[in-house]
Amino acid sequence: MARYRFHCTNGLECVLDPVGQEIRSAARLPERARAVAGQVMNKLDRSADWREWQVSVHDLRGHRVLVQPFGMDAKRLLRAA
């Protein structure tokens, strides 16, 4: 199991994940990134334009291992969160 940090940004604003989360398999990172996107949208502003936002996933050494756009699924993610 490895710990990853899930930071969210649109290039101007950031929601940083200082603690991270333990993930059993790297194959689960996209699924967890989508869940994080839904949580961020739910907590901040449900009516905002989330199309430019993305989840940038980093290992504990700071290496980026995945970029998951909020993208076209943003409204669906918001409903699921």
N, C-alpha and C positions, 0 to 999 in steps of 0.2 A: 504494500500500500504506500502511496506517495501523497504528499501534500501539494496542492496547487492553489494559487491565488487567482480570483476571478474579478478583474478590474473592468469597469464599464466606462466607455467614453464616446463622445461624438466629435472629438478633436478639440473642443473648446472647454467642455465640462467633464469632470471625472467623478466616478464613485469608486473609491479604492477599497480593496479587500485586504486589510493588514494582517489578518489571521490565516485565511485560507481554509481549505477543506481537504480532508483525507478522501482520496478516490482510490478504489480498489484496482481499477483497470483504466488505462489511458483511453480505451475504446468508449468509456462512459463520459468522457469530457464534453463532447457536443451536447449530450442530453443534459448534463449538469449546467452547462453554459446557458442553454435555453431556459432552464428553471431560474437561474440567476437573473436573466433578462426580464422574465416575468415578474420576479420579486421587486426588481428596481423600478419597473414601470408602475407597479401597484403602489409602491411607497412614495414615489415622487409626484408625478402628475399624470394621471390617467389620460388626460386629453392632449398631452404633448405630442409633437411629431417625433417619433422614435426611429424614423427611417435611416438616419445617419449614425445611429448608435451601434456599438459593437461590444462584445465581451472579449477581452484580451486575457487569455489564460497563460499564466506563468508558473514555472516550477520554482522551487525555493532558491535556486541559484540565480533567478531573475531572467532565465531564458524563456522567451515566448514560445509556447508549444501549440497554440491554437488561437485563431481569431474567428469568432462566431458573430456574424451580423444579426442585429435585432431584425432588420430587413422587413420583407413583405409579410412575415409571420407575426409582426409585432402585435397586431390586434388579437390574433388567435392566442398568442402567449399571454396577453393581458387577461383574456377571458378565463384561461386555464389557471392563472395564479390565484 
